[in-house]
Amino acid sequence: MTLEEKLNMIDRTDALIRRKATGTPADLAAKLNQSERFVYQLINLMKNMGAPIIYCQERRSYCYEYEVEFSVGFVRKQRDFTQIRGGSEKNFEIFFPLHEFCSDRL
């Protein structure tokens, strides 16, 4: 299984956990088209990554102890406005989005 496939599997499992719709480990295995052993390994991996996963006997589903967010990817780095000379940073922040839009179109 590639890294991308594993991340997609984590994302799908995360969505099911948020809805409290995983069912038993056997149910989750069927939903993911994987073995039960894979489910246990996946849940352990997610826990090692910091996911506060518990199994609720009453709901018969995996749940999060508290709200979390799963995110993998690249985010554009914010520019540092503290080095701006000539004018206030506040005025520049209003102008900056327009400047970005214009310069991207050139």
C-alpha positions in Angstrom: 0.0 0.0 0.0 1.4 3.4 -1.0 1.6 6.3 1.3 -1.1 8.1 -0.6 -3.4 5.0 -0.3 -2.7 4.8 3.5 -3.4 8.5 4.0 -6.7 8.1 2.0 -7.6 5.2 4.3 -6.9 7.3 7.4 -9.0 10.1 5.9 -11.9 7.7 5.3 -11.6 6.2 8.7 -11.5 9.6 10.3 -14.7 10.6 8.5 -16.4 7.4 9.8 -15.2 8.0 13.3 -16.5 11.6 13.2 -20.0 10.3 12.3 -19.6 7.5 14.9 -20.4 5.1 12.0 -17.5 2.7 12.0 -19.4 -0.1 13.7 -17.4 -3.0 15.1 -13.8 -3.7 13.9 -15.3 -6.3 11.6 -17.8 -3.8 10.2 -15.1 -1.2 9.7 -12.9 -3.8 7.9 -15.8 -4.5 5.5 -16.4 -0.8 4.9 -12.7 -0.3 4.1 -12.5 -3.6 2.1 -9.7 -4.7 4.3 -9.0 -7.3 7.0 -9.8 -6.9 10.7 -6.1 -7.1 11.4 -5.5 -4.1 9.0 -8.2 -2.2 11.0 -6.4 -2.8 14.3 -3.1 -1.7 12.7 -4.7 1.4 11.2 -6.3 2.4 14.5 -3.0 1.9 16.3 -1.2 4.1 13.6 -3.8 6.8 14.0 -3.4 6.7 17.8 0.4 6.9 17.4 -0.2 10.0 15.3 -2.1 11.6 18.2 -5.8 10.6 17.4 -7.7 10.2 20.7 -9.6 7.2 19.5 -11.7 5.1 21.9 -14.1 2.2 21.2 -17.6 2.9 22.6 -19.3 -0.4 23.6 -22.6 1.3 23.8 -22.5 2.7 20.3 -20.5 -0.2 19.0 -18.3 2.2 17.2 -14.9 4.0 17.4 -15.2 7.6 18.6 -12.9 10.5 19.5 -12.5 11.4 23.2 -12.4 15.0 22.1 -12.7 16.9 18.8 -9.6 16.7 16.6 -8.9 17.5 12.9 -6.8 15.3 10.5 -4.8 17.3 8.0 -2.0 16.4 5.7 -0.8 18.6 2.9 1.0 21.8 2.1 -0.2 25.2 3.1 1.0 28.5 1.7 3.5 30.1 4.1 2.3 33.4 5.5 4.4 36.5 4.6 6.0 38.4 7.5 4.6 41.9 7.5 6.8 43.2 10.3 9.6 44.3 8.0 7.5 46.7 6.0 8.8 50.3 5.8 6.9 53.4 4.8 3.2 53.1 5.9 1.5 51.0 8.4 1.2 47.3 8.3 -2.6 47.6 8.6 -2.8 49.6 5.4 -0.6 47.1 3.5 -2.7 44.1 4.6 -5.7 45.7 3.0 -3.7 46.3 -0.3 -1.9 43.0 -0.3 -4.7 40.7 -1.5 -5.3 43.0 -4.5 -1.6 43.1 -5.3 -1.5 39.3 -5.1 -4.5 39.0 -7.5 -2.9 41.4 -10.0 0.6 39.9 -9.9 -0.7 36.3 -10.3 -2.5 37.3 -13.5 0.6 38.7 -15.2 
